[in-house]
Amino acid sequence: MNAERQLRVAAFTAGSAAPSARFRVRQYVGPLAALGIELSETWPLLGAFPPKSRALRPAWLAGTLAQRLVQVAASRDADVTLLQREMVSTLPTIERLTRRPRVVDIDDSVHLRRGGWAARRLAAGADLIVVGNCWLAEIWRQWHRSVEILSTPVDTERYAAGPLPGRPTIGWIGSADNLHYLAGIAPALERVVARFPETEIAVCCDRAPELGRLPVRYVPWSPEAEGDFLGSISIGVMPLADGPWERGKCSLKMLQYMAAGRPCVVSPVGMNAELLREAELGLAAGTPDEWAEALSSLLAEPEAAARLGAAGRAVAAERYSVAVQAPRLAALLRGVA
């Protein structure tokens, strides 16, 4: 147990299934407790993201804010408030009713919403801003003098870095909102499967993908399914466009593949490119030809693929694991308290 005084942190997140809440807040609860920090997480039962039906949004907003007000009142005895983005997606609302000091955590290009107005308001009420990569740090330093970079961690204990599966399998994991990136490399995947007919495409997501004639194994996403899914693939892919939204991404998919000891082929965009420079752990691909060639080379040389996977696992464990990142987050929280 850390000899320093017990610190209580009230964290407000977007919900139980939100990846940012799971990875950047919830998985820290146990490790922070061992460091003398009690982190309590709350979220609105109606969710922090608006329903698709515009007719339902006024009632949703009123209900969400009512729940948030109750949660804010219950958190007044905390030493630090941790805001995972805004309390209501893209809208600054009652953040300033929370107790200071306030730490704002950002792991996406949310500053692009509403012309940056909401982000600037959020920054103005913060005592510290924690972001997930260098590009986000440059953006938020325009609005706040105290910005720290803390990469999204992966719990390397959850992912067993076992041997590559018998059947060559190209895997993608993520949310349905990002399936269009995977669909964008479907022509390259078709070329790879034509060259290596035994290859399977595996997708773990909250919605089945539409990838034409490709041999797809769909695994419905759940937190419990992640580890087994990552262990069942040979190569992980993370295709992206090269735009401001994508540069704000914190390479979670890539880090998950690395933690599972799987080589990856990724778009060299934003943090993806930074990770590729840390070690020979994967390959970069931009054009359809590059995607087809990179994937084919790894399928043709499984021993080389295994070496890349082992290197990625080592980097994930040494630099991006929860065990390594938790003390840094603890220091940031104590520093602002």
DOTI-166730 format. One record per residue (C-alpha): residue number from 1; residue in three letters; y, x, z. Coordinates in steps of 0.1 Angstrom, whole numbers, padded with zeros to 4 digits, m for minus. Layout:
<nodes>
seq = NUM; type = ALA; v = Y; u = X; w = Z
...
</nodes>
This chain:
<nodes>
seq = 1; type = MET; v = 0000; u = 0000; w = 0000
seq = 2; type = ASN; v = 0035; u = 0013; w = m0009
seq = 3; type = ALA; v = 0054; u = 0022; w = 0023
seq = 4; type = GLU; v = 0086; u = 0007; w = 0010
seq = 5; type = ARG; v = 0096; u = m0028; w = 0021
seq = 6; type = GLN; v = 0079; u = m0058; w = 0006
seq = 7; type = LEU; v = 0098; u = m0072; w = m0024
seq = 8; type = ARG; v = 0097; u = m0108; w = m0036
seq = 9; type = VAL; v = 0103; u = m0115; w = m0072
seq = 10; type = ALA; v = 0106; u = m0150; w = m0087
seq = 11; type = ALA; v = 0096; u = m0149; w = m0124
seq = 12; type = PHE; v = 0105; u = m0177; w = m0148
seq = 13; type = THR; v = 0084; u = m0178; w = m0180
seq = 14; type = ALA; v = 0077; u = m0200; w = m0210
seq = 15; type = GLY; v = 0043; u = m0212; w = m0200
seq = 16; type = SER; v = 0006; u = m0206; w = m0192
seq = 17; type = ALA; v = m0003; u = m0198; w = m0228
seq = 18; type = ALA; v = 0028; u = m0179; w = m0239
seq = 19; type = PRO; v = 0017; u = m0143; w = m0249
seq = 20; type = SER; v = 0049; u = m0128; w = m0235
seq = 21; type = ALA; v = 0043; u = m0145; w = m0201
seq = 22; type = ARG; v = 0006; u = m0134; w = m0200
seq = 23; type = PHE; v = 0011; u = m0098; w = m0210
seq = 24; type = ARG; v = 0046; u = m0089; w = m0197
seq = 25; type = VAL; v = 0045; u = m0109; w = m0164
seq = 26; type = ARG; v = 0012; u = m0124; w = m0153
seq = 27; type = GLN; v = m0010; u = m0094; w = m0157
seq = 28; type = TYR; v = 0013; u = m0074; w = m0135
seq = 29; type = VAL; v = 0008; u = m0097; w = m0104
seq = 30; type = GLY; v = m0022; u = m0078; w = m0090
seq = 31; type = PRO; v = m0010; u = m0043; w = m0097
seq = 32; type = LEU; v = 0025; u = m0050; w = m0083
seq = 33; type = ALA; v = 0010; u = m0065; w = m0052
seq = 34; type = ALA; v = m0007; u = m0032; w = m0046
seq = 35; type = LEU; v = 0027; u = m0016; w = m0048
seq = 36; type = GLY; v = 0043; u = m0039; w = m0023
seq = 37; type = ILE; v = 0059; u = m0064; w = m0047
seq = 38; type = GLU; v = 0050; u = m0101; w = m0045
seq = 39; type = LEU; v = 0056; u = m0116; w = m0080
seq = 40; type = SER; v = 0055; u = m0154; w = m0082
seq = 41; type = GLU; v = 0056; u = m0170; w = m0117
seq = 42; type = THR; v = 0067; u = m0205; w = m0125
seq = 43; type = TRP; v = 0071; u = m0224; w = m0158
seq = 44; type = PRO; v = 0080; u = m0259; w = m0169
seq = 45; type = LEU; v = 0050; u = m0283; w = m0173
seq = 46; type = LEU; v = 0066; u = m0296; w = m0204
seq = 47; type = GLY; v = 0070; u = m0261; w = m0219
seq = 48; type = ALA; v = 0100; u = m0240; w = m0227
seq = 49; type = PHE; v = 0097; u = m0247; w = m0264
seq = 50; type = PRO; v = 0109; u = m0280; w = m0279
seq = 51; type = PRO; v = 0085; u = m0305; w = m0295
seq = 52; type = LYS; v = 0085; u = m0307; w = m0333
seq = 53; type = SER; v = 0097; u = m0343; w = m0332
seq = 54; type = ARG; v = 0135; u = m0343; w = m0329
seq = 55; type = ALA; v = 0133; u = m0378; w = m0314
seq = 56; type = LEU; v = 0115; u = m0365; w = m0284
seq = 57; type = ARG; v = 0137; u = m0335; w = m0277
seq = 58; type = PRO; v = 0164; u = m0352; w = m0256
seq = 59; type = ALA; v = 0137; u = m0364; w = m0231
seq = 60; type = TRP; v = 0119; u = m0331; w = m0232
seq = 61; type = LEU; v = 0151; u = m0312; w = m0225
seq = 62; type = ALA; v = 0160; u = m0335; w = m0196
seq = 63; type = GLY; v = 0125; u = m0332; w = m0181
seq = 64; type = THR; v = 0123; u = m0295; w = m0186
seq = 65; type = LEU; v = 0157; u = m0288; w = m0169
seq = 66; type = ALA; v = 0148; u = m0311; w = m0140
seq = 67; type = GLN; v = 0116; u = m0291; w = m0134
seq = 68; type = ARG; v = 0135; u = m0259; w = m0137
seq = 69; type = LEU; v = 0161; u = m0270; w = m0112
seq = 70; type = VAL; v = 0133; u = m0277; w = m0086
seq = 71; type = GLN; v = 0118; u = m0242; w = m0094
seq = 72; type = VAL; v = 0152; u = m0225; w = m0090
seq = 73; type = ALA; v = 0158; u = m0242; w = m0057
seq = 74; type = ALA; v = 0124; u = m0231; w = m0045
seq = 75; type = SER; v = 0131; u = m0195; w = m0055
seq = 76; type = ARG; v = 0162; u = m0189; w = m0035
seq = 77; type = ASP; v = 0145; u = m0167; w = m0009
seq = 78; type = ALA; v = 0133; u = m0142; w = m0036
seq = 79; type = ASP; v = 0148; u = m0107; w = m0036
seq = 80; type = VAL; v = 0149; u = m0105; w = m0075
seq = 81; type = THR; v = 0149; u = m0130; w = m0103
seq = 82; type = LEU; v = 0129; u = m0121; w = m0134
seq = 83; type = LEU; v = 0138; u = m0142; w = m0165
seq = 84; type = GLN; v = 0113; u = m0139; w = m0193
seq = 85; type = ARG; v = 0138; u = m0148; w = m0221
seq = 86; type = GLU; v = 0158; u = m0181; w = m0217
seq = 87; type = MET; v = 0146; u = m0209; w = m0194
seq = 88; type = VAL; v = 0148; u = m0232; w = m0224
seq = 89; type = SER; v = 0141; u = m0217; w = m0258
seq = 90; type = THR; v = 0172; u = m0204; w = m0276
seq = 91; type = LEU; v = 0195; u = m0223; w = m0251
seq = 92; type = PRO; v = 0214; u = m0207; w = m0222
seq = 93; type = THR; v = 0212; u = m0234; w = m0195
seq = 94; type = ILE; v = 0208; u = m0229; w = m0158
seq = 95; type = GLU; v = 0199; u = m0192; w = m0157
seq = 96; type = ARG; v = 0231; u = m0184; w = m0136
seq = 97; type = LEU; v = 0219; u = m0208; w = m0109
seq = 98; type = THR; v = 0191; u = m0184; w = m0100
seq = 99; type = ARG; v = 0196; u = m0158; w = m0074
seq = 100; type = ARG; v = 0209; u = m0123; w = m0082
seq = 101; type = PRO; v = 0200; u = m0097; w = m0090
seq = 102; type = ARG; v = 0186; u = m0109; w = m0123
seq = 103; type = VAL; v = 0163; u = m0090; w = m0146
seq = 104; type = VAL; v = 0160; u = m0104; w = m0182
seq = 105; type = ASP; v = 0129; u = m0094; w = m0201
seq = 106; type = ILE; v = 0129; u = m0095; w = m0239
seq = 107; type = ASP; v = 0100; u = m0087; w = m0262
seq = 108; type = ASP; v = 0111; u = m0104; w = m0295
seq = 109; type = SER; v = 0141; u = m0107; w = m0317
seq = 110; type = VAL; v = 0154; u = m0137; w = m0299
seq = 111; type = HIS; v = 0190; u = m0124; w = m0305
seq = 112; type = LEU; v = 0187; u = m0137; w = m0341
seq = 113; type = ARG; v = 0186; u = m0173; w = m0329
seq = 114; type = ARG; v = 0219; u = m0192; w = m0329
seq = 115; type = GLY; v = 0238; u = m0162; w = m0343
seq = 116; type = GLY; v = 0233; u = m0142; w = m0311
seq = 117; type = TRP; v = 0254; u = m0166; w = m0290
seq = 118; type = ALA; v = 0225; u = m0174; w = m0266
seq = 119; type = ALA; v = 0215; u = m0138; w = m0262
seq = 120; type = ARG; v = 0250; u = m0127; w = m0254
seq = 121; type = ARG; v = 0253; u = m0154; w = m0227
seq = 122; type = LEU; v = 0219; u = m0143; w = m0213
seq = 123; type = ALA; v = 0230; u = m0107; w = m0212
seq = 124; type = ALA; v = 0263; u = m0115; w = m0195
seq = 125; type = GLY; v = 0245; u = m0130; w = m0165
seq = 126; type = ALA; v = 0220; u = m0101; w = m0161
seq = 127; type = ASP; v = 0220; u = m0071; w = m0138
seq = 128; type = LEU; v = 0193; u = m0054; w = m0159
seq = 129; type = ILE; v = 0177; u = m0060; w = m0192
seq = 130; type = VAL; v = 0142; u = m0048; w = m0200
seq = 131; type = VAL; v = 0131; u = m0047; w = m0236
seq = 132; type = GLY; v = 0098; u = m0040; w = m0253
seq = 133; type = ASN; v = 0108; u = m0014; w = m0279
seq = 134; type = CYS; v = 0136; u = 0010; w = m0291
seq = 135; type = TRP; v = 0150; u = m0013; w = m0318
seq = 136; type = LEU; v = 0155; u = m0041; w = m0293
seq = 137; type = ALA; v = 0172; u = m0016; w = m0269
seq = 138; type = GLU; v = 0198; u = m0008; w = m0296
seq = 139; type = ILE; v = 0206; u = m0044; w = m0300
seq = 140; type = TRP; v = 0209; u = m0054; w = m0264
seq = 141; type = ARG; v = 0229; u = m0023; w = m0255
seq = 142; type = GLN; v = 0258; u = m0039; w = m0275
seq = 143; type = TRP; v = 0260; u = m0065; w = m0248
seq = 144; type = HIS; v = 0249; u = m0047; w = m0216
seq = 145; type = ARG; v = 0252; u = m0012; w = m0202
seq = 146; type = SER; v = 0219; u = m0013; w = m0183
seq = 147; type = VAL; v = 0190; u = m0017; w = m0207
seq = 148; type = GLU; v = 0155; u = m0002; w = m0201
seq = 149; type = ILE; v = 0125; u = 0001; w = m0224
seq = 150; type = LEU; v = 0091; u = m0011; w = m0210
seq = 151; type = SER; v = 0064; u = m0015; w = m0236
seq = 152; type = THR; v = 0041; u = m0045; w = m0235
seq = 153; type = PRO; v = 0011; u = m0033; w = m0215
seq = 154; type = VAL; v = m0026; u = m0038; w = m0222
seq = 155; type = ASP; v = m0052; u = m0041; w = m0195
seq = 156; type = THR; v = m0077; u = m0015; w = m0208
seq = 157; type = GLU; v = m0102; u = m0026; w = m0182
seq = 158; type = ARG; v = m0106; u = m0059; w = m0200
seq = 159; type = TYR; v = m0116; u = m0043; w = m0233
seq = 160; type = ALA; v = m0148; u = m0024; w = m0236
seq = 161; type = ALA; v = m0145; u = 0004; w = m0262
seq = 162; type = GLY; v = m0181; u = 0000; w = m0274
seq = 163; type = PRO; v = m0197; u = 0012; w = m0306
seq = 164; type = LEU; v = m0186; u = m0004; w = m0339
seq = 165; type = PRO; v = m0206; u = m0035; w = m0348
seq = 166; type = GLY; v = m0235; u = m0034; w = m0374
seq = 167; type = ARG; v = m0217; u = m0056; w = m0399
seq = 168; type = PRO; v = m0184; u = m0043; w = m0412
seq = 169; type = THR; v = m0158; u = m0066; w = m0399
seq = 170; type = ILE; v = m0120; u = m0067; w = m0405
seq = 171; type = GLY; v = m0103; u = m0085; w = m0376
seq = 172; type = TRP; v = m0070; u = m0102; w = m0369
seq = 173; type = ILE; v = m0059; u = m0118; w = m0336
seq = 174; type = GLY; v = m0028; u = m0138; w = m0329
seq = 175; type = SER; v = m0010; u = m0171; w = m0329
seq = 176; type = ALA; v = m0009; u = m0196; w = m0357
seq = 177; type = ASP; v = 0028; u = m0190; w = m0363
seq = 178; type = ASN; v = 0019; u = m0155; w = m0376
seq = 179; type = LEU; v = m0010; u = m0165; w = m0399
seq = 180; type = HIS; v = 0013; u = m0162; w = m0429
seq = 181; type = TYR; v = 0013; u = m0124; w = m0425
seq = 182; type = LEU; v = m0025; u = m0124; w = m0427
seq = 183; type = ALA; v = m0024; u = m0147; w = m0457
seq = 184; type = GLY; v = 0000; u = m0122; w = m0474
seq = 185; type = ILE; v = m0027; u = m0096; w = m0476
seq = 186; type = ALA; v = m0055; u = m0119; w = m0487
seq = 187; type = PRO; v = m0055; u = m0105; w = m0523
seq = 188; type = ALA; v = m0061; u = m0070; w = m0508
seq = 189; type = LEU; v = m0088; u = m0083; w = m0486
seq = 190; type = GLU; v = m0105; u = m0099; w = m0516
seq = 191; type = ARG; v = m0106; u = m0066; w = m0533
seq = 192; type = VAL; v = m0121; u = m0049; w = m0502
seq = 193; type = VAL; v = m0148; u = m0076; w = m0499
seq = 194; type = ALA; v = m0156; u = m0073; w = m0536
seq = 195; type = ARG; v = m0162; u = m0035; w = m0531
seq = 196; type = PHE; v = m0180; u = m0040; w = m0498
seq = 197; type = PRO; v = m0197; u = m0074; w = m0501
seq = 198; type = GLU; v = m0212; u = m0073; w = m0466
seq = 199; type = THR; v = m0178; u = m0072; w = m0450
seq = 200; type = GLU; v = m0167; u = m0102; w = m0429
seq = 201; type = ILE; v = m0131; u = m0113; w = m0420
seq = 202; type = ALA; v = m0128; u = m0124; w = m0384
seq = 203; type = VAL; v = m0099; u = m0143; w = m0371
seq = 204; type = CYS; v = m0092; u = m0152; w = m0334
seq = 205; type = CYS; v = m0064; u = m0178; w = m0333
seq = 206; type = ASP; v = m0054; u = m0212; w = m0320
seq = 207; type = ARG; v = m0058; u = m0225; w = m0356
seq = 208; type = ALA; v = m0083; u = m0218; w = m0383
seq = 209; type = PRO; v = m0068; u = m0197; w = m0411
seq = 210; type = GLU; v = m0067; u = m0207; w = m0448
seq = 211; type = LEU; v = m0079; u = m0176; w = m0467
seq = 212; type = GLY; v = m0094; u = m0191; w = m0498
seq = 213; type = ARG; v = m0129; u = m0178; w = m0507
seq = 214; type = LEU; v = m0129; u = m0149; w = m0482
seq = 215; type = PRO; v = m0159; u = m0148; w = m0458
seq = 216; type = VAL; v = m0141; u = m0158; w = m0426
seq = 217; type = ARG; v = m0156; u = m0161; w = m0391
seq = 218; type = TYR; v = m0131; u = m0181; w = m0370
seq = 219; type = VAL; v = m0131; u = m0177; w = m0333
seq = 220; type = PRO; v = m0109; u = m0202; w = m0314
seq = 221; type = TRP; v = m0085; u = m0183; w = m0293
seq = 222; type = SER; v = m0087; u = m0183; w = m0255
seq = 223; type = PRO; v = m0079; u = m0155; w = m0229
seq = 224; type = GLU; v = m0116; u = m0152; w = m0222
seq = 225; type = ALA; v = m0125; u = m0148; w = m0259
seq = 226; type = GLU; v = m0102; u = m0119; w = m0266
seq = 227; type = GLY; v = m0123; u = m0091; w = m0252
seq = 228; type = ASP; v = m0156; u = m0102; w = m0269
seq = 229; type = PHE; v = m0137; u = m0108; w = m0302
seq = 230; type = LEU; v = m0121; u = m0073; w = m0302
seq = 231; type = GLY; v = m0155; u = m0057; w = m0295
seq = 232; type = SER; v = m0170; u = m0076; w = m0325
seq = 233; type = ILE; v = m0147; u = m0061; w = m0351
seq = 234; type = SER; v = m0148; u = m0028; w = m0369
seq = 235; type = ILE; v = m0111; u = m0026; w = m0379
seq = 236; type = GLY; v = m0080; u = m0044; w = m0367
seq = 237; type = VAL; v = m0051; u = m0054; w = m0390
seq = 238; type = MET; v = m0015; u = m0061; w = m0383
seq = 239; type = PRO; v = 0004; u = m0070; w = m0415
seq = 240; type = LEU; v = 0041; u = m0077; w = m0412
seq = 241; type = ALA; v = 0071; u = m0082; w = m0434
seq = 242; type = ASP; v = 0099; u = m0056; w = m0430
seq = 243; type = GLY; v = 0127; u = m0076; w = m0416
seq = 244; type = PRO; v = 0149; u = m0079; w = m0384
seq = 245; type = TRP; v = 0125; u = m0104; w = m0368
seq = 246; type = GLU; v = 0095; u = m0082; w = m0373
seq = 247; type = ARG; v = 0113; u = m0050; w = m0361
seq = 248; type = GLY; v = 0116; u = m0067; w = m0327
seq = 249; type = LYS; v = 0079; u = m0072; w = m0323
seq = 250; type = CYS; v = 0062; u = m0050; w = m0297
seq = 251; type = SER; v = 0029; u = m0042; w = m0315
seq = 252; type = LEU; v = 0008; u = m0062; w = m0291
seq = 253; type = LYS; v = m0020; u = m0068; w = m0317
seq = 254; type = MET; v = m0020; u = m0031; w = m0325
seq = 255; type = LEU; v = m0022; u = m0021; w = m0288
seq = 256; type = GLN; v = m0051; u = m0046; w = m0283
seq = 257; type = TYR; v = m0070; u = m0030; w = m0311
seq = 258; type = MET; v = m0063; u = 0005; w = m0297
seq = 259; type = ALA; v = m0074; u = m0006; w = m0262
seq = 260; type = ALA; v = m0107; u = m0018; w = m0276
seq = 261; type = GLY; v = m0112; u = 0015; w = m0294
seq = 262; type = ARG; v = m0108; u = 0000; w = m0328
seq = 263; type = PRO; v = m0090; u = 0018; w = m0357
seq = 264; type = CYS; v = m0062; u = m0002; w = m0372
seq = 265; type = VAL; v = m0044; u = m0007; w = m0405
seq = 266; type = VAL; v = m0008; u = m0019; w = m0399
seq = 267; type = SER; v = 0025; u = m0024; w = m0417
seq = 268; type = PRO; v = 0046; u = 0006; w = m0407
seq = 269; type = VAL; v = 0074; u = m0016; w = m0393
seq = 270; type = GLY; v = 0093; u = m0011; w = m0361
seq = 271; type = MET; v = 0071; u = m0001; w = m0331
seq = 272; type = ASN; v = 0040; u = 0000; w = m0353
seq = 273; type = ALA; v = 0054; u = 0031; w = m0371
seq = 274; type = GLU; v = 0062; u = 0047; w = m0337
seq = 275; type = LEU; v = 0026; u = 0042; w = m0325
seq = 276; type = LEU; v = 0012; u = 0057; w = m0357
seq = 277; type = ARG; v = 0032; u = 0088; w = m0350
seq = 278; type = GLU; v = 0018; u = 0093; w = m0315
seq = 279; type = ALA; v = m0017; u = 0102; w = m0327
seq = 280; type = GLU; v = m0041; u = 0097; w = m0356
seq = 281; type = LEU; v = m0052; u = 0063; w = m0345
seq = 282; type = GLY; v = m0048; u = 0042; w = m0376
seq = 283; type = LEU; v = m0034; u = 0039; w = m0411
seq = 284; type = ALA; v = m0002; u = 0025; w = m0426
seq = 285; type = ALA; v = m0002; u = 0001; w = m0455
seq = 286; type = GLY; v = 0027; u = m0016; w = m0473
seq = 287; type = THR; v = 0017; u = m0026; w = m0508
seq = 288; type = PRO; v = m0015; u = m0045; w = m0517
seq = 289; type = ASP; v = m0029; u = m0013; w = m0532
seq = 290; type = GLU; v = m0023; u = 0005; w = m0499
seq = 291; type = TRP; v = m0039; u = m0022; w = m0479
seq = 292; type = ALA; v = m0070; u = m0022; w = m0501
seq = 293; type = GLU; v = m0073; u = 0016; w = m0501
seq = 294; type = ALA; v = m0067; u = 0020; w = m0464
seq = 295; type = LEU; v = m0093; u = m0006; w = m0454
seq = 296; type = SER; v = m0118; u = 0006; w = m0480
seq = 297; type = SER; v = m0115; u = 0042; w = m0467
seq = 298; type = LEU; v = m0123; u = 0032; w = m0432
seq = 299; type = LEU; v = m0152; u = 0010; w = m0442
seq = 300; type = ALA; v = m0166; u = 0039; w = m0464
seq = 301; type = GLU; v = m0163; u = 0064; w = m0436
seq = 302; type = PRO; v = m0174; u = 0048; w = m0403
seq = 303; type = GLU; v = m0175; u = 0081; w = m0384
seq = 304; type = ALA; v = m0138; u = 0087; w = m0393
seq = 305; type = ALA; v = m0130; u = 0052; w = m0383
seq = 306; type = ALA; v = m0147; u = 0057; w = m0349
seq = 307; type = ARG; v = m0126; u = 0088; w = m0343
seq = 308; type = LEU; v = m0094; u = 0069; w = m0350
seq = 309; type = GLY; v = m0105; u = 0042; w = m0327
seq = 310; type = ALA; v = m0113; u = 0067; w = m0299
seq = 311; type = ALA; v = m0079; u = 0083; w = m0303
seq = 312; type = GLY; v = m0062; u = 0049; w = m0301
seq = 313; type = ARG; v = m0081; u = 0040; w = m0270
seq = 314; type = ALA; v = m0070; u = 0073; w = m0254
seq = 315; type = VAL; v = m0033; u = 0066; w = m0262
seq = 316; type = ALA; v = m0036; u = 0030; w = m0249
seq = 317; type = ALA; v = m0051; u = 0042; w = m0216
seq = 318; type = GLU; v = m0027; u = 0071; w = m0211
seq = 319; type = ARG; v = 0006; u = 0054; w = m0220
seq = 320; type = TYR; v = 0003; u = 0017; w = m0225
seq = 321; type = SER; v = m0021; u = 0004; w = m0199
seq = 322; type = VAL; v = m0012; u = m0019; w = m0171
seq = 323; type = ALA; v = m0022; u = 0008; w = m0146
seq = 324; type = VAL; v = 0004; u = 0032; w = m0161
seq = 325; type = GLN; v = 0032; u = 0006; w = m0167
seq = 326; type = ALA; v = 0031; u = m0012; w = m0134
seq = 327; type = PRO; v = 0046; u = 0016; w = m0113
seq = 328; type = ARG; v = 0074; u = 0019; w = m0138
seq = 329; type = LEU; v = 0081; u = m0019; w = m0136
seq = 330; type = ALA; v = 0080; u = m0016; w = m0098
seq = 331; type = ALA; v = 0106; u = 0011; w = m0099
seq = 332; type = LEU; v = 0129; u = m0009; w = m0121
seq = 333; type = LEU; v = 0126; u = m0040; w = m0098
seq = 334; type = ARG; v = 0132; u = m0019; w = m0067
seq = 335; type = GLY; v = 0161; u = m0001; w = m0084
seq = 336; type = VAL; v = 0180; u = m0033; w = m0090
seq = 337; type = ALA; v = 0172; u = m0050; w = m0057
</nodes>
